[in-house]
């Protein structure tokens, strides 16, 4: 399953610094045949303590985490929708991703330790920055929707039922875009939504905001808490989520692991592991869950969409699993570890046999029978 998140942002907000830190957490591409081999793409493992515990339980030779692609999108400037800067390339690249990670700067121009990182607009105003980026996405979608409406209206006049549904959806979408609202805020019905998703609109994609702070200085949450609350309230009001992180610290710590990394994080004035929080939130943003397979040769986390049936979940391993599925033996990961062995888990009745209708749960350990 190919899953990608495009990293976007204005110049000097920390986008490239974050990408460098993410790619250091990269995993071998050969384990993920769906992934693109490109310097602007980082294949990043999803942090999951359950995977490590299962690997230790099985004394496994190889451990493979779930993965997400992060794509470093060309920097954006106002006017991108009209082709300004690398606008056309920016919009084309982000159109190919499943979700958007919007990096927004909340650290000041000048550090208390000296030094200055300029901002393209000369001051720090995260809400303005968000509106600049989102407006470019909205304008690009408005052009797409307007062109599409011209074609669909002719088909709708001829009585084409599918065209009539799409025309109604576009007549909802276009006024919203003209009012500078995102497509993901429009209330499409169950027939209209697939039509809009087929248009590959930029503003219908889920968005995660990365609020980039910097240790050793007063960031917006400290210097202007009322403005920070206004920022986070706005993000949540749009149905999006946010993560606070320090891209510079994450980049500087990218070569360290374990306790040493956390010790240096504290010494440098960093807070939580922002990059792990970011990856985990991105995974949730895409509506994903994880199930596991485990044994002596390999323990692996498999990515599925929430609500997948067992045969559909099996397709993560091989597409044949859906058609050849007979049944699945399933146990919760913690029940397996607590039992001490598969044999003991079976004796305790913890291992269940499930059929084609079973909805896979996050944390299931599965053995497919085909």
C-alpha positions in Angstrom: 0.0 0.0 0.0 1.6 3.2 -1.2 0.9 6.1 1.3 2.5 9.5 0.9 2.4 12.8 2.7 3.6 15.9 0.9 5.6 18.4 3.1 4.8 22.0 2.1 5.6 25.4 3.5 6.9 28.9 2.8 10.7 29.5 2.7 12.6 29.4 6.0 10.0 27.6 8.0 12.1 24.5 8.6 10.6 22.2 5.9 13.9 20.9 4.5 15.4 20.6 8.1 12.5 18.4 9.0 12.8 16.3 5.9 16.5 15.7 6.6 15.6 14.5 10.1 12.8 12.2 8.7 15.0 10.6 6.1 17.5 9.7 8.7 14.8 7.5 10.2 14.3 6.0 6.8 14.0 2.2 6.3 15.4 0.0 3.5 13.4 0.7 0.3 13.7 -3.0 -0.8 11.2 -4.0 1.9 8.5 -1.7 0.3 8.2 -2.4 -3.4 5.5 0.3 -3.8 7.8 3.1 -2.8 9.4 5.6 -5.1 13.2 5.7 -5.2 13.7 9.5 -5.4 15.9 11.9 -3.4 12.9 14.0 -2.5 11.1 11.0 -1.0 11.8 9.6 2.4 10.5 6.1 3.3 9.9 6.4 7.1 9.1 3.6 9.5 6.2 4.1 11.9 7.3 4.0 15.5 5.5 1.0 17.2 6.5 -0.5 20.5 4.2 -3.5 19.9 6.4 -4.5 16.9 9.6 -4.5 18.9 7.9 -6.6 21.7 6.6 -9.1 19.2 10.0 -9.3 17.6 11.6 -10.1 20.9 8.9 -12.6 21.7 9.6 -14.5 18.5 13.4 -14.1 18.6 12.9 -13.0 15.0 15.8 -12.5 12.5 14.2 -9.5 10.7 11.9 -6.8 11.9 10.0 -4.6 9.4 7.9 -1.6 10.5 4.9 -0.1 8.7 6.0 2.8 6.5 4.9 6.1 5.1 6.5 8.1 2.3 7.2 11.8 3.1 7.7 13.9 -0.1 9.7 17.1 0.1 7.6 19.4 -2.2 9.2 22.4 -3.9 8.9 25.6 -1.8 5.7 27.6 -2.3 5.3 31.3 -2.9 2.2 33.4 -3.3 1.0 33.1 -6.9 1.8 29.4 -7.3 -1.6 28.8 -8.7 -0.7 31.2 -11.5 2.6 29.5 -12.1 4.7 31.9 -10.0 8.0 30.4 -8.7 7.9 26.6 -9.0 4.1 26.8 -8.7 3.2 24.3 -11.4 5.7 21.8 -10.2 4.6 22.3 -6.6 0.9 21.8 -7.4 1.6 18.7 -9.6 3.8 17.1 -6.9 1.3 17.6 -4.1 -1.6 16.4 -6.3 0.1 12.9 -6.2 0.2 12.6 -2.4 -2.4 11.2 -0.1 -2.2 14.0 2.5 -0.5 17.2 3.3 1.9 18.1 6.1 2.0 21.9 6.3 5.0 23.2 8.2 4.3 26.5 9.9 6.9 28.5 11.7 6.3 29.6 15.3 9.8 30.6 16.2 10.9 34.3 16.1 13.2 36.0 13.6 16.0 36.4 16.2 17.3 33.9 18.6 18.1 34.8 22.2 21.5 33.3 21.6 22.1 35.5 18.6 21.6 34.8 14.9 18.7 35.5 12.7 16.5 33.4 10.4 14.6 35.7 8.1 11.0 35.1 7.0 9.8 35.8 3.5 7.2 38.3 4.9 9.6 39.9 7.4 7.7 38.9 10.5 6.1 35.8 12.3 2.4 35.3 11.6 1.5 31.6 11.4 -2.2 32.2 10.5 -1.2 34.5 7.6 1.3 31.8 6.4 -1.4 29.1 6.5 -3.8 31.3 4.6 -1.2 32.1 1.9 -0.5 28.4 1.3 -4.2 27.3 1.5 -5.3 30.1 -0.8 -2.9 28.7 -3.5 -4.4 25.3 -3.1 -7.9 26.7 -3.2 -7.2 28.7 -6.4 -5.8 25.6 -8.1 -8.9 23.6 -7.1 -11.2 26.4 -8.3 -9.6 26.2 -11.8 -9.9 22.4 -11.8 -13.6 22.5 -10.7 -14.6 25.3 -13.1 -13.2 23.5 -16.1 -14.8 20.3 -15.0 -18.2 21.9 -14.5 -18.2 23.1 -18.1 -17.8 19.5 -19.4 -20.1 17.9 -16.9 -23.0 20.4 -17.5 -23.3 19.4 -21.1 -23.5 15.7 -20.1 -26.0 16.5 -17.4 -28.3 18.3 -19.9 -28.4 15.1 -21.9 -29.7 13.3 -18.8 -26.6 11.4 -17.8 -27.3 10.4 -14.2 -23.7 10.3 -13.1 -23.1 13.7 -14.6 -26.1 15.1 -12.8 -24.6 13.9 -9.4 -21.3 15.4 -10.2 -22.8 18.7 -11.4 -24.6 19.1 -8.1 -21.4 18.4 -6.2 -19.5 21.0 -8.3 -22.2 23.5 -7.7 -21.6 23.0 -3.9 -17.8 23.1 -4.3 -17.3 26.2 -6.5 -19.0 28.7 -4.2 -17.1 27.3 -1.2 -13.8 27.7 -3.0 -14.8 31.2 -4.1 -15.4 32.0 -0.4 -11.8 30.7 0.2 -13.0 27.6 2.0 -11.3 24.2 1.5 -13.0 21.4 -0.3 -12.8 19.2 2.8 -15.2 21.6 4.6 -18.0 21.0 2.0 -20.8 18.6 3.0 -20.9 16.2 0.1 -23.3 13.3 0.2 -22.3 9.6 -0.2 -22.8 9.8 -4.0 -21.1 13.1 -4.5 -17.9 12.5 -2.4 -16.5 9.8 -4.7 -17.0 12.2 -7.7 -15.0 14.9 -6.0 -12.3 12.5 -4.9 -11.8 11.4 -8.5 -11.0 15.1 -9.3 -7.9 14.7 -7.1 -8.5 18.1 -5.5 -5.7 19.5 -3.4 -8.0 20.9 -0.6 -9.9 17.6 -0.2 -6.8 15.9 1.1 -6.4 15.6 4.9 -4.0 18.1 6.4 -1.7 17.9 9.4 0.0 21.1 10.5 3.5 20.9 11.9 4.1 23.9 14.2 7.8 24.3 14.2 9.4 25.9 17.3 13.0 26.3 18.2 14.7 25.6 21.6 16.6 28.4 23.3 14.2 31.2 22.3 10.7 32.4 23.0 8.3 30.7 20.6 4.8 32.0 19.8 3.2 29.7 22.4 5.3 31.5 25.1 5.6 35.0 23.7 2.0 35.4 22.5 -0.1 32.6 24.0 -3.3 34.2 22.9 -2.1 34.2 19.3 -1.0 30.6 19.6 -4.5 29.6 20.9 -6.0 31.5 18.0 -3.8 29.5 15.6 -4.6 26.1 17.1 -8.3 26.9 17.4 -8.3 27.8 13.7 -6.6 24.6 12.8 -9.0 22.4 14.8 -12.0 24.4 13.4 -11.1 23.2 9.9 -11.1 19.6 10.9 -7.3 19.3 10.7 -4.8 18.3 13.4 -1.5 19.7 14.5 1.8 18.6 16.1 4.3 20.9 17.8 7.9 19.9 17.0 11.4 21.3 16.9 12.8 20.4 13.4 16.3 21.8 14.2 16.7 19.6 17.3 15.3 16.6 15.5 17.8 17.1 12.7 20.7 17.6 15.1 19.7 14.4 17.0 19.1 12.3 13.9 22.4 10.3 14.3 21.7 9.3 17.9 19.4 6.5 19.2 17.8 5.3 22.5 18.8 6.8 25.9 21.6 8.8 24.5 19.3 10.6 22.1 16.8 11.4 24.9 19.6 12.7 27.1 20.8 15.1 24.5 17.3 16.1 23.8 16.9 17.3 27.4 20.3 19.0 27.4 19.3 20.9 24.2 16.0 22.1 25.7 13.8 19.8 23.6 10.5 18.5 24.7 8.7 15.3 23.5 10.0 13.3 20.6 8.3 15.5 18.0 9.3 13.5 15.0 7.8 10.3 16.4 4.6 12.1 17.3 4.5 13.6 13.8 4.8 10.1 12.1 2.2 8.6 14.4 -0.2 11.4 13.8 0.4 11.3 10.0 -0.5 7.5 10.1 -3.7 8.2 12.0 -4.5 11.1 9.6 -4.7 8.7 6.7 -7.1 6.5 8.6 -4.6 3.6 8.9 -4.3 0.7 11.3 -1.7 -2.0 11.8 -1.8 -5.7 12.1 1.2 -8.0 12.6 2.7 -11.3 11.4 5.4 -12.8 13.6 7.7 -15.7 13.5 11.4 -16.7 13.8 12.3 -15.4 10.3 10.4 -12.2 10.3 8.1 -9.9 12.4 6.3 -7.3 10.3 3.8 -4.6 10.7 1.2 -4.4 7.9 -0.7 -1.3 7.0 -4.4 -1.4 6.3 -7.3 1.1 6.1 -9.5 1.1 9.2 -12.5 -1.1 8.8 -10.8 -3.6 6.4 -12.1 -7.2 6.3 -9.7 -10.1 6.8 -9.4 -10.9 3.0 -8.8 -7.2 2.2 -6.2 -7.0 5.0 -4.5 -10.0 3.5 -3.9 -8.1 0.3 -1.2 -6.1 2.1 0.8 -9.3 2.0 -0.2 -10.5 -1.4 -3.1 -9.6 -3.7 -3.9 -13.3 -4.1 -4.9 -13.5 -0.4 -8.3 -11.8 -1.1 -9.5 -14.4 -3.6 -7.8 -17.4 -2.1 -8.8 -16.6 1.5 -10.2 -19.5 3.5 -9.9 -18.3 7.1 -7.6 -16.5 9.5 -6.2 -17.4 12.9 -6.2 -14.2 15.0 -4.9 -13.1 18.5 -4.4 -9.7 20.0 -0.6 -8.9 20.2 -0.7 -8.5 24.0 -2.6 -11.7 24.6 0.0 -13.5 22.6 2.9 -12.1 24.6 1.2 -12.6 27.9 0.5 -16.3 27.0 4.2 -17.0 26.5 3.7 -19.0 23.3 1.2 -19.7 20.4 0.6 -23.1 21.9 -0.3 -21.8 25.3 -2.4 -19.0 23.7 -4.4 -21.7 21.9 -4.8 -23.7 25.1 -6.2 -20.7 26.8 -8.7 -20.1 23.9 -7.0 -16.7 23.0 -6.5 -17.7 19.3 -9.7 -17.3 17.3 -10.6 -18.6 13.8 -12.3 -15.9 11.8 -13.9 -15.9 8.3 -14.3 -13.4 5.4 -16.6 -11.0 7.3 -14.2 -10.4 10.2 -13.1 -6.7 10.6 -9.4 -6.6 11.4 -8.5 -4.7 14.6 -5.5 -2.6 15.2 -3.0 -4.8 17.0 -4.2 -8.2 15.7 -1.6 -10.8 15.0 -2.8 -12.8 12.1 -2.0 -16.1 10.3 -3.9 -16.4 7.0 -5.0 -19.7 5.7 -5.3 -19.9 1.9 
